[in-house]
Amino acid sequence: MAIDESRTFTPINIALLTISDTRGPDEDTSGDILAQRIEQAGHTLATRAIAKDDVSTIVSVLRRWIEDISIDAIVTTGGTGLTGRDVTPEALNRIKDKDISGFGELFRWISYKSIGTSTVQSRALAVLAGGTYVFALPGSNGAVRDGWDEILAEQLDSRNRPCNFVELMPRLRER
């Protein structure tokens, strides 16, 4: 990480969505890890929810948060696998304006170091929707640690050099 301490840290507002048919608030350990890391990084956890593995339900929550101009980024956990109920990528495809292809590619490269070729089963991805970043991580504790610690912590830090997602935020709604 190339943090330039001479630059000012800019906290952003991040919404957190856990996507699961089986987890409730008491079992949402991956969501707890992300919430803790968001706040420890100095950002604001704007809102947090759990949604069932259903495209329409996920899209509804995401659209509501994307329309809220106080939310700068959304991080989801869960629903990125290959089973029939894993529909997070399909939901993001319905709301996206642009893909952030490098996110999923980098996530799988990082994950490869931990879980080897099993990483090919991950459909982690990121998109830009209505000027809001949406990052979709797998639901395992290890995956959310990898995604936050190795990618998002740096890219959501305005001091990261040579560039970061935060410095682009004022221009995301340009046409």
C-alpha positions as CSV (number, residue, x, y, z in Angstrom):
1,M,0.0,0.0,0.0
2,A,1.3,3.4,-0.9
3,I,-0.4,5.7,1.6
4,D,0.7,9.3,1.2
5,E,0.5,10.7,4.8
6,S,0.8,14.3,3.5
7,R,-2.8,13.9,2.0
8,T,-5.9,14.2,4.1
9,F,-8.0,11.1,4.7
10,T,-11.6,11.5,3.4
11,P,-14.1,9.2,5.1
12,I,-16.9,7.9,2.9
13,N,-20.3,6.4,3.7
14,I,-20.5,2.7,3.0
15,A,-23.7,0.5,3.0
16,L,-23.3,-3.2,3.8
17,L,-25.6,-5.9,2.4
18,T,-25.3,-9.5,3.4
19,I,-27.0,-11.8,0.9
20,S,-28.1,-15.1,2.4
21,D,-31.1,-17.4,2.8
22,T,-29.6,-18.9,6.0
23,R,-27.9,-16.1,8.0
24,G,-29.6,-13.8,10.4
25,P,-28.1,-11.0,12.4
26,D,-26.6,-13.4,14.9
27,E,-24.9,-15.6,12.3
28,D,-23.7,-12.8,10.0
29,T,-20.0,-13.2,10.8
30,S,-18.8,-12.0,7.4
31,G,-21.0,-8.9,7.7
32,D,-19.6,-8.3,11.2
33,I,-16.0,-8.5,9.9
34,L,-16.8,-6.0,7.2
35,A,-18.6,-3.6,9.5
36,Q,-15.7,-3.6,11.9
37,R,-13.2,-3.0,9.1
38,I,-15.2,-0.2,7.6
39,E,-15.4,1.6,10.9
40,Q,-11.8,0.9,11.9
41,A,-10.7,2.4,8.6
42,G,-12.4,5.6,9.5
43,H,-15.4,5.4,7.2
44,T,-19.0,5.5,8.2
45,L,-21.2,2.4,8.1
46,A,-24.2,4.2,6.6
47,T,-26.6,1.3,6.8
48,R,-26.6,-2.5,7.0
49,A,-29.1,-5.1,6.0
50,I,-29.6,-8.8,5.2
51,A,-31.4,-9.8,2.0
52,K,-32.5,-13.3,0.8
53,D,-30.8,-14.8,-2.3
54,D,-33.4,-13.4,-4.7
55,V,-32.6,-11.1,-7.6
56,S,-35.6,-8.9,-7.2
57,T,-35.0,-8.4,-3.5
58,I,-31.3,-7.7,-3.9
59,V,-32.0,-5.2,-6.8
60,S,-34.6,-3.4,-4.7
61,V,-32.3,-2.8,-1.8
62,L,-29.4,-1.8,-4.1
63,R,-31.5,0.6,-6.1
64,R,-32.8,2.3,-2.9
65,W,-29.2,2.7,-1.6
66,I,-27.9,3.9,-5.0
67,E,-30.6,6.6,-5.1
68,D,-29.5,7.8,-1.7
69,I,-26.9,10.4,-2.5
70,S,-25.4,10.1,1.0
71,I,-24.2,6.6,0.2
72,D,-20.9,6.5,-1.6
73,A,-20.2,2.8,-1.8
74,I,-22.0,-0.5,-1.2
75,V,-20.3,-3.7,-0.2
76,T,-22.2,-7.0,-0.5
77,T,-21.2,-10.3,0.9
78,G,-22.6,-13.6,-0.3
79,G,-24.3,-15.0,-3.3
80,T,-21.3,-15.0,-5.6
81,G,-20.9,-18.8,-6.0
82,L,-22.1,-21.2,-8.6
83,T,-25.2,-22.8,-7.0
84,G,-28.7,-22.0,-8.2
85,R,-29.4,-19.7,-5.3
86,D,-26.2,-17.6,-5.9
87,V,-27.6,-14.7,-7.8
88,T,-25.7,-11.6,-6.6
89,P,-23.9,-11.1,-10.0
90,E,-27.2,-11.4,-11.8
91,A,-28.6,-8.7,-9.5
92,L,-25.7,-6.4,-10.1
93,N,-26.0,-6.9,-13.9
94,R,-29.5,-5.4,-13.6
95,I,-28.4,-2.2,-11.9
96,K,-24.9,-1.5,-13.3
97,D,-23.8,1.3,-15.5
98,K,-20.2,0.1,-15.8
99,D,-18.2,-3.0,-14.8
100,I,-15.1,-2.6,-12.7
101,S,-13.5,-5.7,-14.2
102,G,-10.2,-5.4,-12.4
103,F,-11.8,-5.9,-9.0
104,G,-12.9,-9.5,-9.7
105,E,-9.7,-10.3,-11.5
106,L,-7.6,-9.0,-8.6
107,F,-9.8,-10.6,-6.0
108,R,-9.4,-14.1,-7.6
109,W,-5.6,-13.6,-7.9
110,I,-5.4,-12.7,-4.1
111,S,-7.8,-15.6,-3.2
112,Y,-5.7,-18.0,-5.2
113,K,-2.9,-17.6,-2.7
114,S,-5.2,-18.8,0.1
115,I,-7.5,-21.4,-1.5
116,G,-5.7,-22.3,-4.7
117,T,-7.7,-23.2,-7.8
118,S,-11.0,-23.2,-5.8
119,T,-11.0,-19.5,-6.5
120,V,-12.4,-20.1,-10.0
121,Q,-15.7,-20.8,-8.3
122,S,-15.9,-17.2,-7.1
123,R,-17.9,-14.7,-9.2
124,A,-16.8,-11.7,-7.1
125,L,-17.2,-8.5,-9.0
126,A,-17.7,-4.7,-8.8
127,V,-19.8,-2.3,-10.8
128,L,-20.6,1.4,-10.9
129,A,-24.3,2.2,-10.7
130,G,-25.8,5.7,-10.5
131,G,-22.5,7.1,-9.4
132,T,-22.2,4.6,-6.5
133,Y,-19.5,1.9,-6.2
134,V,-20.9,-1.6,-5.6
135,F,-18.5,-4.4,-4.6
136,A,-19.7,-8.0,-4.4
137,L,-17.6,-10.3,-2.2
138,P,-18.1,-14.0,-1.4
139,G,-19.8,-14.8,1.9
140,S,-16.9,-16.5,3.7
141,N,-15.0,-14.8,6.4
142,G,-11.7,-15.4,4.6
143,A,-13.0,-13.9,1.4
144,V,-14.3,-10.7,3.0
145,R,-11.0,-10.3,4.8
146,D,-9.1,-10.7,1.5
147,G,-11.4,-8.4,-0.3
148,W,-11.3,-5.6,2.3
149,D,-7.7,-5.9,3.5
150,E,-6.1,-6.5,0.1
151,I,-8.2,-4.3,-2.2
152,L,-10.9,-2.1,-0.6
153,A,-8.9,-0.7,2.3
154,E,-6.4,0.8,-0.1
155,Q,-8.8,1.8,-2.9
156,L,-11.3,3.4,-0.5
157,D,-8.5,5.4,1.1
158,S,-8.1,8.9,-0.4
159,R,-4.4,8.9,0.5
160,N,-3.6,5.9,-1.6
161,R,-1.2,6.5,-4.4
162,P,-0.9,6.5,-7.4
163,C,-4.8,6.6,-7.5
164,N,-7.9,5.5,-5.6
165,F,-11.6,5.2,-6.0
166,V,-12.4,8.1,-3.6
167,E,-10.7,10.7,-5.8
168,L,-12.9,9.7,-8.7
169,M,-16.2,10.1,-6.7
170,P,-16.8,13.8,-7.7
171,R,-16.8,12.8,-11.4
172,L,-18.7,9.5,-11.3
173,R,-22.0,11.1,-12.4
174,E,-20.5,13.0,-15.4
175,R,-22.0,12.4,-18.8
